[in-house]
Amino acid sequence: MHGSVLTAALLALALAVAPVRAAELTVLAGGSMTASLKELGPRFEQATGHKLAFRFAGTPELIKLATSGAPFDLGVVPVDVLKDPAAREKFAGAAPVEVARVGYGVAVRAGAPKPDVSTPDALRAALLKAQSITFYPESAAGNYVMRTFERLGILQAMKEKLKAVAGPGDIPKAVASGEAEVGVFLTNVLAAPGVELAGPFPAELQNELVFVGAVAAETNNADAANAFLDYLKRPEAAATLKAKGLTPG
């Protein structure tokens, strides 16, 4: 049996705990996990019979969704969501599962000269030289980008050239189209067609955004929700996360 076929067969066998009732799970998910979860979700559905409905959003919106009273079953969210006391109460008491983590970087249009961003001084100079910079502000990652500008002493200068977008996936699109000269965000989001990574943030400024999985306290589908979190820890899922630019948890 071919290696890939054997892997798929073993995955299906491992996940086929033959649920008595196929569940429909509402999953709150970080917007920067969109590409990964849209690839992993259908595989989980095929292997288990469960169905997944993702609600992708940035951290502030995820907190609103978790605390709105609308039902959901689990979250695959930035850990910052669970730092909010009201949102944390909406998740079960078990410790959240680390799903993936990713750092920050700078991207330019494919084929454009890549600025040096290897040191804080070089990054500061590159950002000050850029005519326009795009990022996604309504997120934990966007908040860290702004804090980095502040640490570099260029926050006011950046505000004059920032082009905010409505979602993480719009960052590389804006850079690829020439709407913005530079994109600053999580490196997995910046790994997209039409753009190239100039480099990660220098070590002195680097940070990793951690995405965690947690089951909702009031879900009626806890077994299925935990099955999806277990799936995200499997080698096959880890390989996909890595291919999408994330470090598996």
C-alpha positions in Angstrom: 0.0 0.0 0.0 1.4 3.4 -1.0 2.7 5.5 1.9 0.2 8.3 1.5 -2.7 5.9 1.1 -1.6 4.0 4.2 -1.4 7.3 6.1 -4.9 8.3 5.1 -6.2 4.8 6.0 -4.6 4.9 9.4 -5.9 8.4 10.0 -9.4 7.3 9.1 -9.1 4.3 11.3 -7.7 6.3 14.2 -10.5 8.9 14.0 -13.3 6.5 13.4 -14.6 6.2 16.9 -17.9 5.7 15.2 -19.9 8.5 16.8 -23.5 7.5 17.5 -24.6 10.9 16.3 -22.6 13.1 13.8 -22.3 16.5 15.4 -22.3 19.9 13.8 -19.7 22.0 15.5 -19.5 25.8 15.5 -15.8 26.7 15.8 -14.6 30.2 16.8 -11.2 30.6 15.0 -8.5 33.1 14.7 -8.5 34.8 11.2 -4.8 34.0 10.7 -5.6 30.3 10.9 -8.0 30.5 8.0 -5.9 28.8 5.4 -4.8 25.9 7.7 -8.3 25.2 9.1 -10.0 25.3 5.7 -7.6 22.6 4.6 -7.8 20.5 7.8 -11.5 20.8 8.4 -12.8 18.8 5.4 -10.3 16.0 6.2 -11.7 15.8 9.8 -15.3 15.8 8.5 -14.5 13.0 6.0 -12.9 10.9 8.6 -15.5 11.3 11.4 -18.8 12.4 9.8 -18.9 15.5 12.0 -19.4 18.9 10.4 -17.5 22.1 11.1 -18.8 25.6 10.8 -15.9 28.1 11.3 -16.4 31.7 12.5 -13.1 33.4 11.6 -12.3 36.7 13.3 -9.7 38.8 15.0 -9.2 38.7 18.8 -11.6 41.5 19.8 -14.4 40.1 17.6 -13.7 36.5 18.9 -14.2 37.8 22.5 -17.5 39.4 21.5 -18.6 36.1 19.8 -17.6 34.0 22.8 -19.5 36.3 25.2 -22.5 37.1 23.1 -24.6 34.2 24.3 -24.8 32.7 20.9 -24.0 28.9 21.1 -20.6 27.6 19.9 -18.7 24.4 20.6 -15.0 25.2 20.7 -12.4 27.7 19.9 -9.1 27.6 18.0 -8.1 31.1 18.9 -5.2 33.3 19.9 -4.4 32.7 23.6 -5.2 36.4 24.1 -8.9 35.6 23.8 -8.6 33.5 27.0 -6.9 36.3 28.8 -10.2 38.1 28.8 -12.0 37.0 32.0 -15.5 37.1 30.5 -14.4 35.0 27.4 -12.5 32.6 29.6 -15.6 31.8 31.5 -17.2 30.6 28.3 -14.7 27.8 27.9 -14.5 24.5 29.9 -12.1 24.3 32.8 -9.6 22.0 31.2 -6.3 23.6 30.2 -6.4 24.8 26.6 -4.4 22.8 24.1 -1.6 24.6 22.2 -2.4 24.1 18.5 0.3 26.3 16.8 2.5 29.3 17.1 4.0 31.8 14.6 6.2 34.8 14.7 6.2 38.2 12.9 7.8 39.4 9.8 7.9 41.9 6.9 6.8 41.2 3.3 7.2 43.1 0.0 5.7 42.6 -3.5 7.3 39.6 -5.3 10.3 40.8 -7.3 10.7 44.1 -5.4 14.0 44.8 -3.5 13.9 43.3 -0.1 14.8 45.7 2.7 17.1 44.6 5.5 15.1 43.9 8.6 17.7 41.8 10.5 18.3 44.3 13.3 16.1 46.7 15.2 17.9 49.6 13.6 17.6 48.1 10.1 13.9 47.4 10.7 13.3 50.9 11.9 15.0 52.3 8.8 13.1 50.1 6.4 9.7 51.0 7.9 10.5 54.7 7.9 11.6 54.5 4.2 8.5 52.6 3.1 5.8 54.8 1.5 2.9 52.7 2.8 2.5 49.8 5.2 -0.5 47.5 5.7 -1.5 45.3 8.6 -4.7 44.0 10.3 -5.3 46.1 13.4 -8.4 44.4 14.9 -6.3 41.5 16.2 -3.8 40.4 18.8 -1.2 40.3 16.1 -2.1 43.8 15.0 -1.8 45.0 18.5 1.7 43.6 18.8 2.7 45.2 15.5 1.7 48.6 16.9 3.6 47.9 20.1 6.6 47.1 18.0 6.4 50.4 16.2 6.2 52.1 19.6 9.3 50.2 20.9 11.1 51.4 17.8 10.1 55.0 18.5 8.3 55.4 15.2 4.6 55.0 16.1 3.6 58.5 15.1 5.5 58.2 11.8 3.8 54.9 11.1 0.3 56.2 11.7 0.7 58.5 8.7 1.4 55.7 6.3 -0.6 52.7 7.7 -3.3 51.1 5.5 -5.5 49.0 7.7 -7.3 46.0 6.1 -10.4 44.1 7.1 -8.9 40.7 7.5 -5.5 39.0 7.6 -5.8 37.6 4.0 -6.1 41.2 2.7 -2.6 42.0 3.8 -0.7 40.1 1.1 -3.3 41.1 -1.5 -2.7 44.8 -0.7 1.1 44.3 -1.1 0.8 42.1 -4.2 -1.4 44.7 -5.9 0.8 47.6 -5.0 -1.8 49.2 -2.8 0.8 49.0 0.0 4.6 48.8 -0.3 5.1 46.7 2.8 3.1 44.2 4.9 3.9 43.7 8.6 2.2 40.8 10.3 2.4 37.1 11.2 4.7 35.3 8.8 2.3 32.5 7.9 -0.2 35.2 6.6 2.6 36.8 4.6 3.4 33.5 2.9 1.0 34.1 0.0 1.1 34.4 -3.8 2.5 37.7 -5.1 4.5 38.6 -2.1 7.9 37.6 -0.6 9.1 37.7 2.9 11.8 40.2 3.4 12.5 38.6 6.7 11.3 37.9 10.2 11.4 40.5 13.0 14.9 40.6 14.6 15.3 38.4 17.6 15.2 41.4 20.0 11.7 42.3 18.8 10.4 38.8 17.8 7.4 37.3 19.6 5.2 34.3 18.8 1.4 34.4 18.7 0.1 31.2 20.2 -3.2 29.6 19.0 -4.9 27.4 21.5 -7.9 25.1 21.3 -10.5 24.9 24.0 -14.0 23.4 24.3 -16.9 25.6 25.1 -18.3 25.2 28.6 -21.9 24.9 27.4 -21.5 22.8 24.3 -23.6 19.7 23.9 -20.9 18.2 21.6 -17.9 18.0 24.0 -16.8 14.6 22.7 -16.8 15.7 19.0 -15.1 19.0 20.0 -12.4 17.2 21.8 -12.0 14.8 18.8 -11.3 17.8 16.6 -8.7 19.2 19.0 -7.1 15.7 19.2 -7.0 15.6 15.4 -5.2 19.0 15.3 -2.4 17.3 17.3 -1.9 14.4 15.0 1.2 14.1 12.7 -0.9 14.6 9.6 -2.4 17.9 10.9 1.0 19.0 12.2 2.5 18.5 8.7 -0.2 20.8 7.2 0.2 23.4 9.9 4.0 23.4 9.2 3.4 23.7 5.4 1.2 26.7 6.1 4.0 28.5 7.9 3.1 27.6 11.5 5.0 25.8 14.2 2.7 23.0 15.4 1.9 23.0 19.2 
